């Protein structure tokens, strides 16, 4: 196609092609039609004709019209939508009807011919050449069977993990017994901790004070060793270890026989604190009520596992709530830090399932801006499984008390490595708020939140938290198996929160070395109780 325009723009001639004599000659009138308008119109239509020809040619070359891979199929794809027509599905409607029907629990019970695998299913379909309805019925039977088996296997896994994480391994029990015996027979295992000349440092605010509450000697030793070995100025570190009455002798024996000089270690049982020996202690009353209410409404692990309507994840959460640690005084005592250490202005509280990999003295340089609790947020981060926790993850927002007082999207934070400004804390009503909400939870039959100390902590410290860098606290090593050793080694503190504690056989093998490297496996107590690196 050729287009010829006269120099005066008065004539436009369109030739269809070479060798063709027919042509169209248009004389442009100057009075009625603008020659410029006609020129641009013809130019546009010429370009449009060429485009249509090219696109239709490409479409023909493509051959497979069903795929519509070229732009030549654009009209075919958009046409039905523009005209309001729907592209019919190739899946027969009867299949949707069968698969949409409610599934009965007993649908596949007693059936022995249900395909066990996808290969068996496909083999049966190819041999039988069934119609669409029968195909859908057989497919649903297989899926229902596999779902039931998966659910049962998941629940059994959660139950076994619950039992494993709730029990005291025989190696740890052996260690406590051997150390208690050593405490009775060896004067060196009964040394005063710290020695008399170092006692003034326990209330000296020029030192870096750390608090560890634990009834696990081996776990406490790893926290203490990792803290001191990574300190740049260990002579300025004071570690206050709080334990219960039964663990006091083994704990004192261990740290008497395994000193961490030049750091200062204090081992003290709860009954030795003056504050706890005066009158009624709220935390003890709360624990007693908690135990009574839980035994009445939870029904034990058997009742939880027997529930056929709840999802495996819900059952797992309920099983975890039965863990003895949730009714342990060691887990609740942090809410009384201002009373337990009345002379101290600031402390860093450490859980016994953490490992420290850097010097923690810079935590004292963080400006708290008048806040009480320095903590890592758990609602944002690369690991969306671990770092996606908001208030709605812990609190029951179907309960009116919770809905009226809190925002479900408020970012949660982590217990385990927290900076507490005790001076600022004493000016607040945080502890009273904590116990007020514990009481409300008891009145509501423990329905306000998941069991544990973090949910009431989120409430009590609401508005009193300053966010610190995630470097200081990496979470999830006790339940996130996708965390790599290389990633974990980049954090200042790693936390084995979750069931897979590093001292248990269910620990993730790739992460256990982070914890085991701070144990001397040649020690006579460790060897005598057959505690191994893996």
VEXDREN-2710 file (C-alpha; in Angstrom, 1 decimal):
% VEXDREN-2710
k/r/px/py/pz
1/UNK/0.0/0.0/0.0
2/UNK/1.4/3.4/-1.0
3/UNK/0.3/6.9/-0.1
4/UNK/1.1/9.9/-2.3
5/UNK/0.4/13.5/-1.2
6/UNK/0.7/16.4/-3.6
7/UNK/3.1/19.2/-2.6
8/UNK/0.2/21.6/-2.2
9/UNK/-1.6/19.0/0.0
10/UNK/-4.7/19.4/-2.2
11/UNK/-4.6/15.8/-3.6
12/UNK/-4.1/12.5/-1.8
13/UNK/-3.7/9.3/-3.8
14/UNK/-3.8/5.8/-2.2
15/UNK/-2.3/2.9/-4.3
16/UNK/-3.1/-0.7/-3.2
17/UNK/0.3/-2.0/-4.2
18/UNK/2.8/-2.5/-6.9
19/UNK/1.5/-3.5/-10.3
20/UNK/-2.0/-2.5/-9.5
21/UNK/-3.4/0.3/-11.5
22/UNK/-6.6/1.0/-9.5
23/UNK/-6.1/3.9/-7.2
24/UNK/-8.1/6.3/-5.2
25/UNK/-7.6/9.9/-5.9
26/UNK/-9.1/12.4/-3.5
27/UNK/-9.3/16.1/-4.1
28/UNK/-9.3/17.9/-0.9
29/UNK/-11.8/20.8/-0.8
30/UNK/-10.6/23.8/1.0
31/UNK/-14.0/25.1/1.9
32/UNK/-15.9/22.3/3.6
33/UNK/-13.2/19.8/4.8
34/UNK/-9.9/20.8/6.3
35/UNK/-7.2/19.2/4.3
36/UNK/-5.1/18.7/7.4
37/UNK/-7.9/16.8/9.1
38/UNK/-8.3/14.5/6.0
39/UNK/-4.6/14.0/5.9
40/UNK/-4.3/12.9/9.5
41/UNK/-7.4/10.7/9.2
42/UNK/-6.1/8.8/6.2
43/UNK/-2.6/8.5/7.9
44/UNK/-4.2/7.0/11.0
45/UNK/-6.4/4.5/9.0
46/UNK/-3.4/3.5/6.9
47/UNK/-1.4/2.7/10.0
48/UNK/-4.4/0.8/11.6
49/UNK/-4.8/-1.4/8.4
50/UNK/-1.2/-2.3/8.5
51/UNK/-1.4/-3.2/12.3
52/UNK/-4.4/-5.4/11.8
53/UNK/-2.7/-7.2/9.0
54/UNK/0.5/-7.8/11.0
55/UNK/-1.4/-9.0/14.1
56/UNK/-3.7/-11.4/12.2
57/UNK/-0.7/-12.8/10.5
58/UNK/1.1/-13.4/13.8
59/UNK/-2.0/-15.0/15.2
60/UNK/-2.3/-17.4/12.3
61/UNK/1.4/-18.3/12.6
62/UNK/1.0/-19.1/16.3
63/UNK/-1.4/-22.0/15.3
64/UNK/-2.4/-23.0/18.9
65/UNK/-5.3/-20.5/19.5
66/UNK/-6.1/-22.0/22.9
67/UNK/-2.9/-20.7/24.4
68/UNK/-3.2/-17.1/23.0
69/UNK/0.4/-16.4/23.7
70/UNK/0.8/-13.5/21.3
71/UNK/-0.7/-10.0/21.4
72/UNK/-2.7/-11.1/18.4
73/UNK/-5.0/-13.0/20.9
74/UNK/-5.7/-9.8/22.9
75/UNK/-9.1/-9.4/21.3
76/UNK/-10.0/-13.0/21.9
77/UNK/-9.1/-12.6/25.6
78/UNK/-10.7/-9.3/26.2
79/UNK/-13.7/-9.7/23.8
80/UNK/-15.9/-11.9/26.0
81/UNK/-15.2/-9.7/29.0
82/UNK/-16.1/-6.5/27.2
83/UNK/-19.2/-8.1/25.8
84/UNK/-20.3/-9.5/29.2
85/UNK/-19.8/-13.1/28.3
86/UNK/-18.1/-15.6/30.6
87/UNK/-15.6/-18.2/29.4
88/UNK/-17.1/-21.6/30.2
89/UNK/-15.0/-23.7/32.6
90/UNK/-13.8/-27.1/31.2
91/UNK/-14.4/-28.7/34.7
92/UNK/-17.8/-30.4/34.8
93/UNK/-20.2/-28.7/37.2
94/UNK/-21.0/-32.1/38.9
95/UNK/-17.4/-32.2/40.2
96/UNK/-17.8/-28.9/41.9
97/UNK/-21.1/-30.1/43.5
98/UNK/-19.5/-33.3/44.8
99/UNK/-16.4/-31.6/46.2
100/UNK/-18.5/-28.8/47.8
101/UNK/-20.7/-31.2/49.8
102/UNK/-20.1/-31.3/53.5
103/UNK/-17.6/-34.1/54.5
104/UNK/-18.7/-36.6/57.1
105/UNK/-16.3/-37.9/59.7
106/UNK/-17.2/-41.4/59.0
107/UNK/-17.2/-41.1/55.2
108/UNK/-14.1/-43.4/54.7
109/UNK/-14.3/-45.4/57.9
110/UNK/-14.3/-49.1/57.2
111/UNK/-13.4/-48.7/53.6
112/UNK/-10.5/-50.7/52.4
113/UNK/-10.4/-49.8/48.7
114/UNK/-9.7/-46.1/49.1
115/UNK/-6.5/-45.2/47.1
116/UNK/-3.6/-44.5/49.5
117/UNK/-1.4/-42.5/47.1
118/UNK/-1.7/-40.3/44.1
119/UNK/-0.2/-43.0/41.9
120/UNK/-2.8/-45.6/43.0
121/UNK/-5.5/-43.1/42.3
122/UNK/-4.3/-42.2/38.8
123/UNK/-3.8/-45.9/38.0
124/UNK/-7.4/-46.7/39.0
125/UNK/-8.7/-43.8/37.0
126/UNK/-6.9/-44.8/33.8
127/UNK/-8.0/-48.4/34.0
128/UNK/-11.7/-47.7/34.9
129/UNK/-12.3/-44.7/32.7
130/UNK/-14.9/-43.4/35.2
131/UNK/-17.3/-40.5/34.6
132/UNK/-16.8/-37.1/36.2
133/UNK/-19.1/-37.8/39.2
134/UNK/-17.4/-41.0/40.1
135/UNK/-14.0/-39.4/39.6
136/UNK/-14.9/-36.6/42.1
137/UNK/-16.3/-39.1/44.6
138/UNK/-13.1/-41.2/44.6
139/UNK/-10.9/-38.1/44.8
140/UNK/-12.8/-36.8/47.8
141/UNK/-12.6/-40.1/49.6
142/UNK/-8.8/-40.1/49.1
143/UNK/-8.4/-36.5/50.3
144/UNK/-10.6/-37.1/53.4
145/UNK/-8.6/-40.2/54.3
146/UNK/-5.3/-38.4/54.0
147/UNK/-6.6/-35.4/55.9
148/UNK/-7.7/-37.6/58.8
149/UNK/-4.3/-39.4/58.9
150/UNK/-2.4/-36.1/58.7
151/UNK/-4.4/-34.6/61.6
152/UNK/-3.9/-37.7/63.7
153/UNK/-0.1/-37.7/63.0
154/UNK/0.2/-34.0/63.8
155/UNK/-1.7/-34.4/67.1
156/UNK/0.5/-37.3/68.1
157/UNK/3.6/-35.3/67.2
158/UNK/2.4/-32.4/69.4
159/UNK/1.6/-34.8/72.3
160/UNK/5.0/-36.5/72.2
161/UNK/6.7/-33.2/72.0
162/UNK/4.6/-32.0/75.0
163/UNK/5.6/-35.0/77.0
164/UNK/9.3/-34.7/76.0
165/UNK/9.5/-31.0/76.8
166/UNK/7.5/-31.3/80.1
167/UNK/9.7/-34.1/81.6
168/UNK/13.0/-33.7/83.3
169/UNK/15.7/-35.6/81.3
170/UNK/17.4/-38.2/83.4
171/UNK/20.8/-36.5/82.7
172/UNK/19.6/-33.3/84.3
173/UNK/18.1/-35.1/87.2
174/UNK/21.4/-37.0/87.7
175/UNK/23.3/-33.8/87.6
176/UNK/21.1/-32.2/90.3
177/UNK/21.5/-35.3/92.6
178/UNK/25.3/-35.5/92.2
179/UNK/25.7/-31.8/92.9
180/UNK/23.4/-32.0/95.9
181/UNK/25.5/-34.8/97.3
182/UNK/28.6/-32.8/96.6
183/UNK/27.1/-29.9/98.5
184/UNK/26.6/-32.1/101.5
185/UNK/30.0/-33.8/101.5
186/UNK/32.4/-31.1/100.2
187/UNK/33.0/-27.8/102.0
188/UNK/34.3/-26.3/98.7
189/UNK/30.8/-26.8/97.3
190/UNK/29.3/-24.7/100.0
191/UNK/31.3/-21.5/99.5
192/UNK/29.5/-18.2/100.1
193/UNK/28.7/-16.7/96.7
194/UNK/30.0/-14.1/96.3
195/UNK/32.8/-14.0/98.8
196/UNK/32.5/-11.5/101.7
197/UNK/34.8/-8.8/100.1
198/UNK/32.7/-8.7/96.9
199/UNK/29.3/-8.4/98.6
200/UNK/29.2/-4.6/98.3
201/UNK/29.2/-5.0/94.5
202/UNK/25.8/-6.6/94.7
203/UNK/24.2/-3.2/95.3
204/UNK/26.7/-1.0/93.5
205/UNK/25.1/0.6/90.4
206/UNK/28.5/1.2/88.8
207/UNK/28.5/-2.5/87.9
208/UNK/26.5/-4.2/85.1
209/UNK/23.8/-6.2/86.9
210/UNK/22.1/-9.3/85.3
211/UNK/19.3/-11.4/86.8
212/UNK/18.7/-15.0/85.9
213/UNK/15.8/-17.0/87.4
214/UNK/16.2/-20.8/86.9
215/UNK/15.8/-24.2/88.5
216/UNK/17.9/-25.8/85.8
217/UNK/21.6/-26.0/86.8
218/UNK/22.9/-26.9/83.4
219/UNK/20.9/-24.2/81.6
220/UNK/22.0/-21.6/84.1
221/UNK/25.7/-22.6/83.7
222/UNK/25.4/-22.1/79.9
223/UNK/23.9/-18.6/80.3
224/UNK/26.5/-17.6/82.9
225/UNK/29.4/-19.0/81.0
226/UNK/28.3/-17.4/77.7
227/UNK/27.7/-14.1/79.4
228/UNK/31.1/-13.9/81.1
229/UNK/33.2/-15.4/78.2
230/UNK/31.9/-12.7/75.8
231/UNK/32.2/-9.8/78.1
232/UNK/34.9/-7.2/77.4
233/UNK/35.0/-6.2/81.1
234/UNK/33.9/-9.3/83.0
235/UNK/35.2/-7.8/86.3
236/UNK/32.3/-5.3/86.1
237/UNK/29.6/-8.0/85.6
238/UNK/27.4/-9.1/88.4
239/UNK/25.1/-12.1/87.8
240/UNK/22.3/-12.6/90.3
241/UNK/21.0/-16.2/90.0
242/UNK/17.6/-16.8/91.7
243/UNK/16.5/-20.3/92.2
244/UNK/14.0/-22.3/94.4
245/UNK/14.6/-24.1/97.6
246/UNK/15.2/-27.6/96.2
247/UNK/17.7/-26.4/93.5
248/UNK/19.6/-24.0/95.8
249/UNK/22.2/-26.6/97.0
250/UNK/23.0/-28.0/93.5
251/UNK/23.2/-24.5/92.0
252/UNK/25.5/-23.3/94.8
253/UNK/27.7/-26.4/94.4
254/UNK/28.0/-25.9/90.7
255/UNK/29.1/-22.2/90.8
256/UNK/31.3/-22.8/93.9
257/UNK/33.2/-25.5/92.0
258/UNK/33.1/-23.7/88.6
259/UNK/33.9/-20.1/89.4
260/UNK/33.7/-17.5/86.6
261/UNK/36.3/-15.0/87.8
262/UNK/36.6/-12.1/87.6
263/UNK/32.8/-11.8/87.2
264/UNK/30.8/-11.8/90.4
265/UNK/28.2/-14.5/90.8
266/UNK/25.4/-14.5/93.4
267/UNK/23.3/-17.6/94.0
268/UNK/20.2/-17.0/96.1
269/UNK/17.0/-19.0/96.8
270/UNK/13.7/-17.3/96.8
271/UNK/13.1/-18.0/100.5
272/UNK/16.2/-16.0/101.3
273/UNK/14.8/-12.8/100.1
274/UNK/13.4/-10.7/102.9
275/UNK/10.6/-9.3/100.8
276/UNK/9.2/-12.7/99.9
277/UNK/9.1/-13.7/103.6
278/UNK/6.8/-10.9/104.6
279/UNK/3.0/-11.4/104.4
280/UNK/1.1/-12.6/101.4
281/UNK/2.9/-12.6/98.1
282/UNK/0.7/-11.8/95.1
283/UNK/2.7/-14.1/92.7
284/UNK/2.3/-17.1/95.1
285/UNK/-1.5/-16.5/95.4
286/UNK/-1.7/-16.1/91.6
287/UNK/0.1/-19.4/91.0
288/UNK/-2.2/-21.2/93.4
289/UNK/-5.3/-19.9/91.7
290/UNK/-3.9/-20.6/88.3
291/UNK/-3.2/-24.2/89.2
292/UNK/-6.7/-24.7/90.7
293/UNK/-8.5/-23.1/87.7
294/UNK/-6.4/-25.0/85.1
295/UNK/-7.0/-28.3/86.7
296/UNK/-10.8/-27.6/86.7
297/UNK/-11.1/-26.3/83.1
298/UNK/-8.4/-27.9/81.1
299/UNK/-8.9/-31.6/81.7
300/UNK/-5.4/-32.6/81.1
301/UNK/-3.6/-33.7/77.9
302/UNK/-5.9/-36.7/77.3
303/UNK/-9.0/-34.5/77.1
304/UNK/-7.2/-32.0/74.9
305/UNK/-6.0/-34.6/72.4
306/UNK/-9.5/-36.3/72.4
307/UNK/-11.1/-33.2/70.9
308/UNK/-12.0/-34.0/67.3
309/UNK/-13.2/-30.6/66.3
310/UNK/-10.2/-28.3/67.0
311/UNK/-7.3/-27.8/64.6
312/UNK/-4.0/-29.4/65.5
313/UNK/-2.4/-25.9/66.0
314/UNK/-5.0/-25.1/68.7
315/UNK/-4.5/-28.5/70.4
316/UNK/-0.7/-27.8/70.3
317/UNK/-1.2/-24.4/72.0
318/UNK/-3.4/-26.0/74.7
319/UNK/-0.8/-28.7/75.3
320/UNK/1.9/-26.2/75.6
321/UNK/-0.2/-24.3/78.2
322/UNK/0.0/-27.4/80.4
323/UNK/3.8/-27.1/80.6
324/UNK/5.0/-27.0/84.2
325/UNK/7.0/-23.8/83.4
326/UNK/3.7/-21.9/83.3
327/UNK/3.1/-22.7/86.9
328/UNK/6.7/-22.2/87.9
329/UNK/7.6/-19.4/90.3
330/UNK/10.8/-18.8/88.2
331/UNK/8.6/-17.8/85.3
332/UNK/6.5/-15.3/87.3
333/UNK/9.2/-13.7/89.6
334/UNK/10.3/-11.1/87.1
335/UNK/7.3/-9.0/87.8
336/UNK/8.8/-8.4/91.3
337/UNK/12.2/-7.3/90.3
338/UNK/11.9/-3.8/91.9
339/UNK/11.1/-5.3/95.2
340/UNK/13.7/-8.1/95.0
341/UNK/16.5/-5.6/94.2
342/UNK/15.5/-2.4/96.0
343/UNK/19.0/-0.8/95.7
344/UNK/19.5/-1.3/91.9
345/UNK/18.5/1.2/89.3
346/UNK/18.8/-1.0/86.1
347/UNK/19.1/-4.7/85.4
348/UNK/19.1/-7.0/82.4
349/UNK/16.8/-10.0/82.9
350/UNK/17.8/-13.2/81.2
351/UNK/15.8/-16.4/80.6
352/UNK/17.7/-19.7/81.1
353/UNK/17.1/-20.9/77.5
354/UNK/19.2/-18.2/75.9
355/UNK/22.8/-18.1/74.8
356/UNK/24.8/-14.9/74.8
357/UNK/27.2/-14.3/71.9
358/UNK/28.5/-10.8/72.4
359/UNK/29.4/-8.3/75.1
360/UNK/26.2/-7.0/76.7
361/UNK/27.6/-3.9/78.5
362/UNK/26.4/-1.6/75.6
363/UNK/22.8/-2.3/76.8
364/UNK/23.5/0.2/79.6
365/UNK/24.2/2.9/77.0
366/UNK/20.7/2.7/75.5
367/UNK/18.6/5.7/76.3
368/UNK/15.4/4.4/77.8
369/UNK/13.6/7.8/77.4
370/UNK/11.8/7.2/80.7
371/UNK/10.4/3.8/79.7
372/UNK/10.6/0.8/81.9
373/UNK/11.2/-2.2/79.6
374/UNK/13.7/-2.3/76.7
375/UNK/12.6/-5.2/74.4
376/UNK/12.8/-6.5/70.8
377/UNK/9.6/-6.2/68.9
378/UNK/8.1/-9.4/67.4
379/UNK/5.8/-8.0/64.7
380/UNK/8.3/-7.3/61.9
381/UNK/11.3/-9.0/60.5
382/UNK/12.6/-11.3/57.8
383/UNK/11.3/-14.5/59.5
384/UNK/7.5/-14.0/59.1
385/UNK/6.8/-17.2/61.1
386/UNK/8.6/-16.0/64.2
387/UNK/8.4/-12.2/63.8
388/UNK/4.7/-11.8/63.1
389/UNK/3.3/-11.6/66.7
390/UNK/0.9/-8.8/67.6
391/UNK/-1.5/-8.5/70.5
392/UNK/-4.1/-10.6/68.6
393/UNK/-1.6/-13.5/68.6
394/UNK/-1.8/-13.7/72.4
395/UNK/-5.0/-12.0/73.6
396/UNK/-8.6/-13.2/73.0
397/UNK/-10.2/-10.4/71.1
398/UNK/-13.5/-12.2/71.0
399/UNK/-13.8/-11.3/74.7
400/UNK/-15.4/-7.8/75.4
401/UNK/-12.8/-7.0/78.1
402/UNK/-10.0/-7.3/75.7
403/UNK/-11.7/-5.6/72.8
404/UNK/-12.6/-2.6/74.9
405/UNK/-9.1/-2.0/76.2
406/UNK/-6.5/-3.0/73.5
407/UNK/-5.7/-2.8/69.8
408/UNK/-5.3/-6.2/68.2
409/UNK/-2.7/-4.9/65.8
410/UNK/-0.5/-3.5/68.5
411/UNK/3.0/-4.9/68.1
412/UNK/4.1/-7.5/70.7
413/UNK/7.5/-7.8/72.2
414/UNK/9.7/-10.6/73.6
415/UNK/10.5/-11.8/77.1
416/UNK/13.9/-13.4/77.5
417/UNK/16.4/-10.6/77.2
418/UNK/15.0/-7.4/78.6
419/UNK/16.5/-4.2/80.0
420/UNK/14.5/-3.1/83.0
421/UNK/14.8/0.5/84.4
422/UNK/13.9/-0.3/88.0
423/UNK/14.0/3.3/89.0
424/UNK/11.3/4.2/86.4
425/UNK/9.4/1.0/87.2
426/UNK/9.0/2.0/90.9
427/UNK/7.1/5.2/89.7
428/UNK/4.5/3.2/87.9
429/UNK/1.6/0.7/88.8
430/UNK/2.9/-2.0/86.4
431/UNK/2.9/-4.8/89.0
432/UNK/-0.6/-3.8/90.2
433/UNK/-1.9/-3.8/86.6
434/UNK/-0.3/-7.3/86.1
435/UNK/-2.2/-8.7/89.1
436/UNK/-5.4/-6.9/88.3
437/UNK/-5.6/-8.6/84.9
438/UNK/-4.6/-12.0/86.3
439/UNK/-7.6/-11.7/88.6
440/UNK/-9.8/-10.8/85.6
441/UNK/-8.5/-13.8/83.8
442/UNK/-9.3/-16.1/86.7
443/UNK/-12.9/-14.6/86.8
444/UNK/-13.2/-15.4/83.1
445/UNK/-12.1/-19.0/83.5
446/UNK/-8.7/-18.3/81.9
447/UNK/-10.4/-17.1/78.6
448/UNK/-8.7/-13.7/78.2
449/UNK/-5.4/-15.0/76.8
450/UNK/-3.2/-18.0/76.2
451/UNK/-1.6/-19.3/79.4
452/UNK/1.8/-18.0/80.2
453/UNK/3.4/-14.8/81.6
454/UNK/3.9/-12.9/78.3
455/UNK/0.2/-12.0/77.7
456/UNK/-0.3/-10.3/81.1
457/UNK/3.2/-8.8/80.6
458/UNK/2.1/-7.3/77.3
459/UNK/-0.8/-5.7/79.2
460/UNK/1.1/-4.6/82.3
461/UNK/3.9/-3.0/80.4
462/UNK/1.6/-1.4/77.8
463/UNK/3.0/2.1/77.1
464/UNK/6.1/1.4/79.0
465/UNK/8.2/-0.4/76.4
466/UNK/11.1/1.0/74.3
467/UNK/12.1/-0.9/71.2
468/UNK/15.7/-2.1/71.0
469/UNK/17.6/-3.4/68.0
470/UNK/16.7/-7.0/67.0
471/UNK/20.4/-7.9/67.1
472/UNK/20.1/-8.1/70.8
473/UNK/17.5/-10.9/70.8
474/UNK/16.9/-13.6/68.1
475/UNK/13.9/-15.7/68.8
476/UNK/12.3/-19.0/67.8
477/UNK/15.3/-21.4/68.0
478/UNK/13.1/-23.8/69.9
479/UNK/10.3/-24.0/67.3
480/UNK/11.7/-22.6/64.0
481/UNK/13.7/-25.4/62.4
482/UNK/14.4/-23.3/59.3
483/UNK/16.8/-21.0/61.2
484/UNK/20.3/-21.8/60.1
485/UNK/23.4/-21.9/62.3
486/UNK/25.0/-19.1/60.2
487/UNK/22.0/-16.8/60.7
488/UNK/21.9/-17.5/64.4
489/UNK/25.6/-16.7/64.8
490/UNK/25.0/-13.1/63.6
491/UNK/22.8/-12.3/66.7
492/UNK/24.0/-11.0/70.0
493/UNK/21.6/-13.2/72.0
494/UNK/19.8/-16.3/70.7
495/UNK/16.7/-17.6/72.5
496/UNK/15.6/-21.3/72.4
497/UNK/12.0/-20.3/73.1
498/UNK/9.6/-23.1/72.2
499/UNK/9.6/-26.8/73.1
500/UNK/12.8/-27.9/71.4
501/UNK/15.1/-26.8/74.3
502/UNK/18.8/-27.4/73.6
503/UNK/19.2/-29.8/76.6
504/UNK/16.4/-32.0/75.2
505/UNK/16.7/-34.8/72.6
506/UNK/14.1/-33.0/70.5
507/UNK/16.4/-30.0/70.0
508/UNK/17.1/-29.1/66.4
509/UNK/20.5/-30.7/65.7
510/UNK/21.8/-27.9/63.5
511/UNK/21.3/-25.3/66.3
512/UNK/22.3/-27.3/69.4
513/UNK/26.1/-26.5/68.9
514/UNK/25.3/-22.8/69.7
515/UNK/24.4/-24.0/73.2
516/UNK/26.7/-27.0/73.6
517/UNK/29.9/-25.0/72.9
518/UNK/29.6/-23.5/76.4
519/UNK/29.7/-26.8/78.2
520/UNK/32.8/-28.6/79.3
521/UNK/32.0/-32.2/78.4
522/UNK/35.2/-33.4/80.1
523/UNK/33.9/-32.1/83.5
524/UNK/33.5/-35.0/85.9
525/UNK/29.8/-34.1/86.7
526/UNK/28.9/-33.8/83.1
527/UNK/30.6/-37.1/82.1
528/UNK/29.2/-38.9/85.1
529/UNK/25.7/-38.1/84.0
530/UNK/26.3/-38.9/80.4
531/UNK/25.5/-35.4/79.1
532/UNK/26.7/-35.3/75.5
533/UNK/27.1/-32.7/72.9
534/UNK/24.6/-34.3/70.6
END
